[in-house]
Amino acid sequence: MTPADAALLIVDDNEDNRYTLTRRLKREGYTNLTTANDGKQALELLKAQKFDLMLLDIMMPEMDGYQVLEHLKADPELRHVPVIMISAVGEVESVVRCIELGAEDYLPKPFDPTLLRARVGASLEKKSLRDEVQAWGKQLEARVQEQVAQLDRLGRLKGFFSPQLAESIVSGGGEDLLKTHRREVVVVFLDLRGFTAFTDTCEPEEVMSVLGEYHKVMGQLIMAHEGTLERFAGDGLMIFFNDPIKLENPTANAVKMSLAMQENFAPLRAAWKKRGFELDLGIGIAQGYATLGAIGFEGRWDYACIGSVTNLAARLCSDAKGGQILTNQKTLSRIEDAVETAPLGEVTLKGIAQPVPVFNITAYKP
């Protein structure tokens, strides 16, 4: 803010002081100067027009500087006007009180030109910065409101996707992604071994505690690997990759997530074993085409993945022993050069007519 742009209000009951201040400020280039001879007049002027800075005397009749400050700071429209107190040399303690009441700075009498220039300039500079920050705040508030409205319009996406996917969908205005469509996906099922026996012998509070620990660890890994969580079913989770946002290598994402899940499950398994809970994790992975889209009714929607690929992944998961990640030959062919596996031969899976060549994925190659 340049001196010529600044609007200053000088408040002093002494005419000589008002004259001295206005004269010296004009020499510094301040031309928009208004004077008031008491506190009451100052408040009336502040309400009638906009000022960038007020120079306020402390000792005045009827309404002194303290009272003016108290009125100023109590008024939401005026409280942001910076104030420099004018005080005699012997009134330093009074100035401290004014600073505590919200004054920006002070000027001792008689006025020193260098000090006057510095303190007025510094106060105006701070006001400019505050105004700029306030403007940014308003812009940010408007932008946040716009984004909140956008998120509300697509609120049903929140329960389906990881933060990365949700952000991509929202930024792309992609409500159309919820419409029924067909796409090749990678489906991952995971399930706790021994969970049924565990629930039969443990208190409900213990069951909920174990599920909470399990879901927290697995949920973080799903989000980290850009998976879409279709549903929870107690200890079972179904995740798919490559929808609604296409991934460069969805099979790699699914396998890396599954390996990370087994690795991160180990501490949970050990902790639960100390508490007498015998639980382990089995995972199944399958790749293939599925029909996807929102199903349900207004107020309660799910994002579903339907097709034989989901059934195959579920059956592989059911057949997996604790610590295993089972997949079929077709899925493995997409990534076999990048992983280490152990072939388990042809396995007859429930609900699938022909035996399936099954492989246990043990590691991801460097």
FENTA-V983296 format. One record per backbone hydrogen bond with DSSP energy under -0.5 kcal/mol. CO is the residue of the C=O (numbers start at 1). NH is the residue of the N-H. If there is no record, write none. Layout:
# FENTA-V983296
CO;NH, CO;NH
This chain:
# FENTA-V983296
2;5, 2;6, 3;6, 6;8, 6;32, 7;52, 7;53, 8;34, 9;11, 9;55, 10;12, 10;36, 11;57, 13;15, 14;18, 15;19, 16;20, 17;21, 18;22, 19;23, 20;24, 21;25, 22;26, 23;27, 24;28, 25;30, 26;29, 29;31, 31;33, 32;8, 34;10, 36;12, 38;42, 39;43, 40;44, 41;45, 42;46, 43;47, 44;48, 45;49, 52;82, 53;9, 54;56, 54;84, 55;11, 56;86, 58;60, 58;65, 61;63, 63;39, 64;68, 65;69, 66;70, 67;71, 68;72, 69;73, 70;74, 71;75, 72;75, 74;76, 75;78, 75;79, 78;81, 80;82, 82;54, 83;85, 83;104, 83;105, 84;56, 85;87, 85;107, 86;58, 87;109, 88;91, 89;92, 91;95, 92;96, 93;97, 94;98, 95;99, 96;100, 97;101, 98;102, 98;103, 99;102, 105;85, 107;87, 109;89, 111;113, 112;116, 113;117, 114;118, 115;119, 116;120, 117;121, 118;122, 119;123, 120;124, 121;125, 122;126, 123;127, 124;128, 125;129, 126;130, 127;131, 128;132, 129;133, 130;134, 131;135, 132;136, 133;137, 134;138, 135;139, 136;140, 137;141, 138;142, 139;143, 140;144, 141;145, 142;146, 143;147, 144;148, 145;149, 146;150, 147;151, 148;152, 149;153, 150;154, 152;155, 154;157, 155;158, 157;160, 157;161, 160;229, 162;166, 163;167, 164;168, 165;169, 166;170, 167;171, 168;172, 169;174, 170;173, 173;175, 174;177, 175;178, 176;179, 178;294, 181;292, 183;290, 185;187, 185;288, 186;241, 187;286, 188;239, 189;284, 190;237, 191;282, 192;195, 193;280, 194;198, 195;199, 196;200, 197;201, 198;201, 198;202, 203;206, 203;207, 204;208, 205;209, 206;210, 207;211, 208;212, 209;213, 210;214, 211;215, 212;216, 213;217, 214;218, 215;219, 216;220, 217;221, 218;222, 219;223, 220;224, 221;225, 222;227, 223;226, 227;229, 228;230, 228;240, 231;238, 233;235, 233;236, 236;233, 237;190, 238;230, 238;231, 239;188, 240;228, 241;186, 247;250, 249;253, 250;254, 251;255, 252;256, 253;257, 254;258, 255;259, 256;260, 257;261, 258;262, 259;263, 260;264, 261;265, 262;266, 264;268, 265;269, 266;270, 267;271, 268;272, 269;273, 270;274, 271;275, 272;275, 272;277, 273;276, 276;278, 277;279, 280;193, 281;323, 282;191, 283;326, 284;189, 285;328, 286;187, 288;185, 289;309, 290;183, 291;306, 292;181, 293;304, 295;302, 297;300, 300;297, 302;295, 302;304, 304;293, 306;291, 307;310, 307;311, 308;312, 309;313, 310;314, 311;315, 312;316, 313;317, 314;318, 315;319, 316;320, 317;320, 321;324, 324;283, 325;361, 326;285, 327;359, 328;332, 329;333, 330;334, 331;334, 332;335, 332;336, 335;338, 335;339, 336;339, 338;365, 340;362, 340;363, 342;360, 345;358, 347;349, 347;356, 349;352, 356;347, 357;329, 358;344, 358;345, 359;327, 359;361, 360;342, 360;362, 363;340, 363;365
